[in-house]
Amino acid sequence: MRRAAGLLASAAIVGAVTVACRPSGDVGYVEIKTVPAAPVTQAALYLDSTRLAPIRQGNALLRQRVGTLKLQAEAFGGAKAPLCEIEVKKDRITSVTISVLERPPRCVCRFTGNGGTADRTCVS
Amino acid sequence: MALSPFRAGPERRTVVVLLIAGVFALSSAFAYAEDGNTPSPVEQFSKQLEDFQKSVPDLNKSIQESAGAIDAVTDIDKARADIDRLREQVSTLLGAVSDNGPVSQLGIKALDHIRAKLKTLAQEQRFRPEERQFLIDQWQRLQRQTEDATKELDDARAQFASLLQTLQSNEDFIDELIEVRQAEKALDVIRRLTQNIRDASNQLNKLIGSIKPPGA
């Protein structure tokens, strides 16, 4: 009985948090994979001006507002090196793989803007 | 009497009697049978006509409904709207469990709290060793359970993400599949309509058949 009540309470809390934290505008997702995969990726990455939390197990899925974001890596002296741009579309996932062994890290899009490898914009 | 080929007298009376008998014979063929069991051709025709007239509105209704049904099942925009709705639902769920989503953040905060508590307990001097060990055991149990829950969250995230990616990467293929399914539904509707028209046609043939005069 107490277990069921606990489960119900948990579900209610999660539901309330989900509703409360639902963003008002359109959102999409950015999937970042790092190679080689490590328990925690040490490279400091930024989406626009937001510093990302360390990526666990080489994979992170982040909810973002629709639009074009700039993916950057922290270089020597705290400067930011641009890696690529990521186009976020509503209810879609844009995937990007970052090779963290290279300096600066290199960005590989799953799909590029105009289909060419020279394009530095990742799309969904 | 130039108009009559017969002479007046017994011959003329015989012809009149024969004509009257002929009229009675013909009318009895068209009129309802006196025995009450066999409907006359007039009765049969009336019944067939009545049946056909009854079936015409049904057929018209059936044709109109079928046309509407075909319009509905071949409405690609509606099908795409269904996919968009499904994508939105999956996206909402994914939003909750994404790495920067509210549920994941709750898990991270809970684990941070447990780790901080364990660190504090390790240096705690207020309790006897067995009490401290008991508390540490309790927090370690909570840590394992929270980590398990977080792992389940990771699995859910991977599943929702995979589903959303499947929806978007196979969008064109799904569109085609939907069109195939809709075409199959449209075919069913056409088959039903064809059957209805065939039934009406059979009734019409019966009606036409009943119009033929006896002996034709």
Interface residues (C-beta under 8 A of the other chain):
Chain A: V14 V17 T18 A20 C21 R22 P23 V27 G28 Y29 E31 A53 A60 L61 L62 R63 K90 D91 R92 I93 S95 S124
Chain B: D84 R87 E88 V90 S91 T92 L94 G95 A96 S98 D99 N100 G101 P102 V103 L106 R157 A161 L164 Q165 Q168
